[in-house]
Amino acid sequence: MLSPGGFGRKGPGPMPIGPEVPCAKCERRVPGLRWGELCPECLAQRPRRASRVARTSGLLAAVLVAVWASTKIQPDGSGRIPAIIAVVVTYFLVRKIAMQVAMEYLRR
């Protein structure tokens, strides 16, 4: 007979994995999960949400840099290539930083 917590063993057979514990976010019961942890499905949602936030942040920052750079370009067109490079670099840098920050803050 198993103990009330689901642990224990009587007779031959495999050892039970453990009691089903609810996920901290969706409250779906998953065997083998520890208290306060997220289920595998909720853990898979976190990078997707963080990626969406990072893309939006990177795009917004790139647009702002493009608007700023367009006001600073000389009438003869010099400085157009550095401005384009600055916009692209801004997008990727802000996206990378925002991804790291979002992964930290979207834990739950």
C-alpha positions in Angstrom: 0.0 0.0 0.0 1.3 3.5 -0.8 1.6 6.2 1.8 -0.8 9.1 1.7 1.7 11.3 -0.1 2.1 8.7 -2.9 5.5 7.6 -1.9 6.5 4.3 -0.4 6.7 0.8 -1.7 5.0 -2.5 -1.0 5.9 -5.6 -2.9 7.6 -6.0 -6.2 7.2 -3.5 -9.0 8.6 -0.1 -10.1 9.0 2.7 -7.6 6.4 5.4 -8.2 7.6 8.6 -9.7 5.9 10.8 -7.1 2.6 12.5 -6.6 1.1 14.7 -9.3 1.9 18.3 -8.5 0.1 21.2 -10.1 2.0 23.5 -12.4 2.6 27.0 -10.9 1.1 28.7 -13.9 -1.7 26.6 -15.5 -2.3 24.4 -12.5 -2.3 21.2 -14.7 -1.2 18.3 -12.6 2.0 16.7 -13.8 3.7 13.7 -12.2 7.3 14.2 -11.1 7.0 18.0 -11.0 8.3 19.7 -7.9 6.2 22.3 -6.0 6.4 25.8 -7.6 7.8 24.6 -10.9 6.3 25.0 -14.4 5.1 22.1 -16.5 7.0 21.4 -19.8 4.2 23.2 -21.9 4.4 26.4 -19.8 8.2 26.3 -20.1 8.0 26.1 -23.9 5.7 29.2 -24.0 8.3 31.4 -22.2 10.8 31.6 -25.1 8.1 32.3 -27.6 6.7 35.1 -25.5 10.2 36.5 -24.9 11.0 36.4 -28.6 7.9 38.3 -29.5 8.8 41.0 -26.9 12.4 41.1 -28.2 11.3 41.5 -31.9 8.9 44.3 -31.0 11.5 46.1 -28.9 14.2 45.7 -31.6 11.9 47.0 -34.3 10.8 50.0 -32.3 14.4 50.9 -31.5 15.4 50.5 -35.1 12.6 52.7 -36.3 13.5 55.4 -33.8 17.2 55.3 -34.9 16.1 55.4 -38.5 14.0 58.5 -37.9 16.8 60.2 -36.0 19.4 59.3 -38.6 17.2 60.5 -41.4 17.2 64.0 -39.8 21.0 64.0 -39.5 21.9 62.8 -43.1 23.5 65.6 -45.2 21.6 66.7 -48.3 24.3 65.3 -50.6 23.6 61.8 -49.2 26.8 61.3 -47.4 26.3 59.2 -44.3 23.6 57.1 -45.7 25.5 53.8 -45.4 26.6 54.4 -41.8 23.0 55.3 -41.0 21.7 52.0 -42.5 24.4 50.1 -40.6 23.4 51.8 -37.4 19.8 50.9 -37.8 20.6 47.2 -38.5 23.1 47.0 -35.6 20.5 48.7 -33.3 17.9 46.2 -34.2 20.1 43.2 -33.4 21.6 44.6 -30.2 18.3 45.7 -28.7 16.7 42.4 -29.7 19.4 40.4 -28.0 19.3 42.5 -24.8 15.5 42.5 -24.7 15.4 38.7 -25.2 17.7 38.2 -22.1 15.6 40.7 -20.0 12.3 39.1 -21.1 13.5 35.6 -20.3 14.4 36.8 -16.8 11.1 38.6 -16.2 8.8 36.1 -17.9 9.6 33.3 -15.5 6.0 33.0 -14.4 
